Amino acid sequence: MSGLYGFLFAMWSLIIIGGGIMVVLLGPFTIQQFGDFHWIITSGTKVSIAFGLIVIWILILSKLKNYIFKKELKF
């Protein structure tokens, strides 16, 4: 049962850390060198970084889930 609580703690920790990264680091991020299209390029860059972080978070949680359930089922 403690494995499930560890998984939930890790999940919520990653959500909070990811939100903090988005707000603190990506929020003020701007690119000014592209004239009138700087906001499109900045938004695209932010979206790419956000999707990358989402993929990393999913991989981390998937590995953690597999580890916990293998340990619980003793394979």
C-alpha positions as CSV (number, residue, x, y, z in Angstrom):
1,M,0.0,0.0,0.0
2,S,2.9,2.4,0.7
3,G,4.0,2.0,-3.0
4,L,0.7,3.5,-4.1
5,Y,1.1,6.5,-1.8
6,G,4.7,7.0,-3.0
7,F,3.4,7.0,-6.6
8,L,0.7,9.5,-5.8
9,F,3.2,11.7,-4.0
10,A,5.6,11.5,-7.0
11,M,2.7,12.3,-9.3
12,W,1.7,15.4,-7.4
13,S,5.3,16.5,-6.9
14,L,5.9,16.4,-10.7
15,I,2.7,18.3,-11.4
16,I,3.7,21.1,-8.9
17,I,7.3,21.2,-10.1
18,G,6.2,21.3,-13.7
19,G,3.7,24.1,-13.0
20,G,6.5,26.0,-11.2
21,I,8.8,25.6,-14.2
22,M,6.2,26.8,-16.6
23,V,5.3,29.9,-14.6
24,V,8.8,30.9,-13.4
25,L,11.0,30.0,-16.3
26,L,8.8,29.9,-19.4
27,G,6.4,32.7,-18.6
28,P,8.8,35.6,-19.0
29,F,10.7,33.9,-21.9
30,T,10.6,36.0,-25.1
31,I,12.4,36.2,-28.4
32,Q,12.7,39.6,-30.1
33,Q,14.9,39.1,-33.1
34,F,12.2,38.1,-35.6
35,G,10.3,41.3,-36.1
36,D,6.5,41.1,-36.1
37,F,6.5,37.3,-35.8
38,H,8.4,37.1,-32.5
39,W,5.3,36.2,-30.5
40,I,4.5,33.2,-32.8
41,I,8.1,31.9,-32.5
42,T,8.1,32.5,-28.7
43,S,4.8,30.7,-28.3
44,G,6.0,27.8,-30.5
45,T,9.1,27.5,-28.4
46,K,7.1,27.5,-25.2
47,V,4.8,24.8,-26.5
48,S,7.7,22.6,-27.6
49,I,9.3,22.9,-24.2
50,A,6.0,22.2,-22.4
51,F,5.3,19.1,-24.6
52,G,8.9,17.9,-23.9
53,L,8.3,18.2,-20.1
54,I,5.0,16.4,-20.4
55,V,6.7,13.5,-22.2
56,I,9.4,13.4,-19.6
57,W,6.9,13.5,-16.7
58,I,4.9,10.6,-18.3
59,L,8.0,8.5,-18.8
60,I,9.1,9.1,-15.1
61,L,5.7,8.2,-13.8
62,S,5.5,5.1,-16.0
63,K,8.8,3.8,-14.8
64,L,7.9,4.6,-11.2
65,K,4.5,2.8,-11.6
66,N,6.2,-0.3,-13.2
67,Y,8.8,-0.4,-10.4
68,I,6.1,-0.1,-7.6
69,F,3.8,-2.7,-9.1
70,K,6.7,-5.2,-9.8
71,K,7.8,-4.7,-6.2
72,E,4.3,-5.1,-4.8
73,L,3.6,-8.3,-6.9
74,K,7.2,-9.5,-6.3
75,F,8.1,-10.5,-9.8
